[in-house]
Every structure is written in C-alpha cells, then in structure tokens.
Amino acid sequence: MNKKYEKDYYMLVEPQIGELFDPINHREINGNSTGKISELYFYGYGKLNDSEEEKSIDKLIKAALVCAN
C-alpha cells in the first residue's frame, strides 16, 4: 500500500512469538486475552505518525490476529 505514496504512510504491526498479548494492537482468536503470543495468523497495520525521527503507529487500522496462551 505504501507504493502509492511518496513516503511510507502505513506500518505493519508485527508481533513476535513469546511477546505479551496487547489488547490494543493484537486481536485474539481463541478467546484468551492474556498471556504470551504463541501463534501469528495475520499482521496488522496502522497509519504512521508524522515524525521523521522514529517510525511508530499513530492510528491502528487493523490489529494483528494472534493466538495467546
């Protein structure tokens, strides 16, 4: 999607296996909303902030789909 714009406009939410589940950036598929991520099904993405110094998501558009235990 970033290919449409001169600079990056979107950023992936890329959770790692073993990372703690974050209900803001992750969506759980087995109903367990606590614990560590054991599987990643789909990356999420969000709109980047306007800062040139550090890339971070300003507004989450789609949460990453994960399984937590």
N, C-alpha and C positions, 0 to 999 in steps of 0.2 A: 504494500500500500504506500510505502514511503517513496516509491519511484515517481509518483505523481507530483511530488513537491520538490522544491529546490533544496531544502534541508529536511532532516528527519522530523516527522510530525508525530509518529507513533512509536511506542516502545513495547516489546514483549514483556509479559510477566512470566519469568522462568523459574519456578520453584525447583529446589533440589530435593532429591530423596533424602530423608532424615531431617529436613528443615521443619521447624514447628509450624503447625497449621495456623494460618492467619485468616480469620473470617472476612476481613476486608478485601484481601487480594486473592483468596482461594475459595472455590466452591467445592464442597464435599459431596461425593456421590453415594456414600453408604450410610449417611445419617450421623456419623461420628464427627462432632465439631471440635474435638480437642485431640491432642497428641501430635505425633510426627507424621509427615507425609511418607507414605510407603509406595505409592504409585502415582504417576503423572499421566493423565489421559490427553489433555489439550492445554496448550499455552493460553494465557490470557493476554490482553493488550490494553494500553491506555494512551491518552494524549500526553505528549511530553510537555514539561514546563518550558518557559521561555529563556531560562538561564543557560548561558553558554558554558559556564564553569562545570556544572555537574548535571549529568542527564538523570532525571527522575520523572516519574509519572505524576502529572498534575491532576488528571481526572481519569479514573478507571472506567473503561468502556465494557470490557468483558473479563470476568475473573477466570483464573486458571482452574481447570477441572481436575481434581485430585482425589485420592483415597488416603485417609488418615487412620492410624491405629494408636 
